[in-house]
């Protein structure tokens, strides 16, 4: 649904928000925090970094459904990509 909305003009309507430096910094902050949370899965000594209350709210992350945090992560990555990837980049026109 989100892809269809973007294809039907939703992305153009959001272009002012996506080009905002505030949006970019929010996306970077979200991606950094999600990276830190992911690090706690592989480095158990960092387990104290994530507050218990946040952990209880966040877990279990369900991969079968579109979780809000997964969608926010996708949106943050998409906003950063749209901001820094040129529209005429040859990789976007490659058949592979």
Rosetta constraint file for C-alpha pairs under 8 A:
AtomPair CA 1 CA 5 HARMONIC 6.12 0.50
AtomPair CA 2 CA 6 HARMONIC 6.21 0.50
AtomPair CA 3 CA 7 HARMONIC 6.14 0.50
AtomPair CA 4 CA 8 HARMONIC 6.13 0.50
AtomPair CA 5 CA 9 HARMONIC 6.67 0.50
AtomPair CA 5 CA 10 HARMONIC 5.35 0.50
AtomPair CA 5 CA 11 HARMONIC 7.68 0.50
AtomPair CA 6 CA 10 HARMONIC 4.33 0.50
AtomPair CA 6 CA 11 HARMONIC 4.63 0.50
AtomPair CA 6 CA 12 HARMONIC 7.76 0.50
AtomPair CA 7 CA 11 HARMONIC 7.07 0.50
AtomPair CA 9 CA 13 HARMONIC 6.52 0.50
AtomPair CA 10 CA 14 HARMONIC 6.31 0.50
AtomPair CA 11 CA 15 HARMONIC 6.15 0.50
AtomPair CA 14 CA 18 HARMONIC 6.16 0.50
AtomPair CA 15 CA 19 HARMONIC 6.05 0.50
AtomPair CA 16 CA 20 HARMONIC 6.43 0.50
AtomPair CA 17 CA 23 HARMONIC 6.73 0.50
AtomPair CA 18 CA 23 HARMONIC 6.27 0.50
AtomPair CA 18 CA 24 HARMONIC 7.39 0.50
AtomPair CA 18 CA 79 HARMONIC 6.23 0.50
AtomPair CA 18 CA 83 HARMONIC 7.42 0.50
AtomPair CA 19 CA 23 HARMONIC 7.41 0.50
AtomPair CA 19 CA 24 HARMONIC 7.66 0.50
AtomPair CA 19 CA 83 HARMONIC 6.87 0.50
AtomPair CA 20 CA 24 HARMONIC 6.58 0.50
AtomPair CA 21 CA 25 HARMONIC 6.28 0.50
AtomPair CA 22 CA 26 HARMONIC 6.18 0.50
AtomPair CA 23 CA 27 HARMONIC 6.15 0.50
AtomPair CA 24 CA 28 HARMONIC 6.21 0.50
AtomPair CA 24 CA 79 HARMONIC 7.23 0.50
AtomPair CA 24 CA 80 HARMONIC 6.61 0.50
AtomPair CA 25 CA 29 HARMONIC 6.03 0.50
AtomPair CA 26 CA 30 HARMONIC 6.10 0.50
AtomPair CA 27 CA 31 HARMONIC 6.12 0.50
AtomPair CA 27 CA 76 HARMONIC 4.75 0.50
AtomPair CA 27 CA 77 HARMONIC 7.41 0.50
AtomPair CA 27 CA 79 HARMONIC 7.31 0.50
AtomPair CA 27 CA 80 HARMONIC 7.08 0.50
AtomPair CA 28 CA 32 HARMONIC 6.05 0.50
AtomPair CA 28 CA 76 HARMONIC 7.46 0.50
AtomPair CA 28 CA 80 HARMONIC 7.85 0.50
AtomPair CA 29 CA 33 HARMONIC 6.14 0.50
AtomPair CA 30 CA 34 HARMONIC 6.11 0.50
AtomPair CA 30 CA 73 HARMONIC 7.51 0.50
AtomPair CA 30 CA 76 HARMONIC 7.26 0.50
AtomPair CA 31 CA 35 HARMONIC 6.07 0.50
AtomPair CA 31 CA 73 HARMONIC 6.91 0.50
AtomPair CA 31 CA 76 HARMONIC 6.98 0.50
AtomPair CA 31 CA 77 HARMONIC 7.72 0.50
AtomPair CA 32 CA 36 HARMONIC 6.27 0.50
AtomPair CA 33 CA 37 HARMONIC 6.23 0.50
AtomPair CA 34 CA 38 HARMONIC 6.13 0.50
AtomPair CA 35 CA 39 HARMONIC 6.20 0.50
AtomPair CA 36 CA 40 HARMONIC 6.67 0.50
AtomPair CA 37 CA 41 HARMONIC 7.21 0.50
AtomPair CA 37 CA 50 HARMONIC 6.82 0.50
AtomPair CA 38 CA 42 HARMONIC 7.23 0.50
AtomPair CA 39 CA 43 HARMONIC 5.91 0.50
AtomPair CA 39 CA 46 HARMONIC 7.46 0.50
AtomPair CA 40 CA 44 HARMONIC 5.65 0.50
AtomPair CA 40 CA 45 HARMONIC 7.42 0.50
AtomPair CA 40 CA 46 HARMONIC 5.16 0.50
AtomPair CA 40 CA 47 HARMONIC 5.27 0.50
AtomPair CA 40 CA 49 HARMONIC 7.83 0.50
AtomPair CA 41 CA 47 HARMONIC 7.83 0.50
AtomPair CA 43 CA 47 HARMONIC 7.59 0.50
AtomPair CA 50 CA 54 HARMONIC 6.76 0.50
AtomPair CA 50 CA 55 HARMONIC 6.64 0.50
AtomPair CA 51 CA 55 HARMONIC 6.35 0.50
AtomPair CA 52 CA 56 HARMONIC 6.21 0.50
AtomPair CA 53 CA 57 HARMONIC 6.34 0.50
AtomPair CA 54 CA 58 HARMONIC 5.98 0.50
AtomPair CA 55 CA 59 HARMONIC 5.90 0.50
AtomPair CA 61 CA 67 HARMONIC 7.04 0.50
AtomPair CA 62 CA 66 HARMONIC 7.60 0.50
AtomPair CA 62 CA 67 HARMONIC 6.48 0.50
AtomPair CA 63 CA 67 HARMONIC 7.45 0.50
AtomPair CA 66 CA 70 HARMONIC 6.60 0.50
AtomPair CA 66 CA 71 HARMONIC 6.65 0.50
AtomPair CA 67 CA 71 HARMONIC 6.30 0.50
AtomPair CA 68 CA 72 HARMONIC 6.11 0.50
AtomPair CA 69 CA 73 HARMONIC 6.11 0.50
AtomPair CA 70 CA 74 HARMONIC 6.25 0.50
AtomPair CA 71 CA 75 HARMONIC 6.17 0.50
AtomPair CA 72 CA 76 HARMONIC 6.11 0.50
AtomPair CA 73 CA 77 HARMONIC 6.21 0.50
AtomPair CA 74 CA 78 HARMONIC 6.03 0.50
AtomPair CA 75 CA 79 HARMONIC 6.02 0.50
AtomPair CA 76 CA 80 HARMONIC 6.29 0.50
AtomPair CA 77 CA 81 HARMONIC 6.07 0.50
AtomPair CA 78 CA 82 HARMONIC 6.00 0.50
AtomPair CA 79 CA 83 HARMONIC 6.11 0.50
AtomPair CA 80 CA 84 HARMONIC 6.33 0.50
AtomPair CA 81 CA 85 HARMONIC 5.61 0.50
AtomPair CA 82 CA 86 HARMONIC 7.77 0.50
AtomPair CA 85 CA 89 HARMONIC 7.13 0.50
AtomPair CA 88 CA 92 HARMONIC 7.47 0.50
AtomPair CA 89 CA 93 HARMONIC 7.54 0.50
AtomPair CA 90 CA 94 HARMONIC 6.49 0.50
